């Protein structure tokens, strides 16, 4: 499984042979108990009953690092209708924003409820496997969808692999790459900083398959299942990038890298990288790759 990431949920030694869960509920329970670690999503509700004529229960509801609503559906084995089921729940969610906003307010507070990113709701499907038709189908939808394959290793480890990840703007991804880091037009800078921001955008999107980009007013997030980089709008002389790479594992260089653990800033990540020139971008490539690897 390429791109597989193992998560130790209790401690212990990883068993070599992967296996499926005994029941779908086991996968759901494990993900819900470790949702922020596994997916970068804050847990809101389990088996959420929706109020509609056809009825239904959303397996899990959450809010991701960029404050986007997340619907999570599970299947023990190969997906069987999980994508269409999840899309149905997403449609209900976006049509009942007040209900979701109230849930966020109750669980995470008024501040989180006021900052929900309704432009980028996500569906995450976690299953034992997916067919090639599933992978093709998600690329045809105009929705943000992640297909995630899981495996158990022993009793204490779970492996997750992003099989396919697309955003609601995937159809225009080629054109979007030519825009300066996906930043709002009003915030684009001319000259050297604009060119540098475009080069950073190309570098981050080019790190591997399944990189998606989410725009917020204060930053642009680049993610796999979780954010691995956040780029702030260009300043006059520098561009700030925040990474998930561990600052304690980096030789910090004044004026280039900084540990911002516990310090307030836009976006996510504890390592700040300050870019002023194309040479700085070249120096940052290894840090970009390290952050991508842990997301």
Beta strands, then each sheet from edge to edge (+ up, - down):
strand 1: 5-8
strand 2: 18-19
strand 3: 41-49
strand 4: 57-64
strand 5: 69-78
strand 6: 122-129
strand 7: 144-153
strand 8: 157-166
strand 9: 212-215
strand 10: 219-223
strand 11: 227-232
strand 12: 239-243
strand 13: 257-259
strand 14: 271-275
sheet 1: 1+ 8- 7+ 2-
sheet 2: 1+ 8- 7+ 6+ 5+ 4- 3+
sheet 3: 9+ 10- 11+ 12- 14+ 13-
end
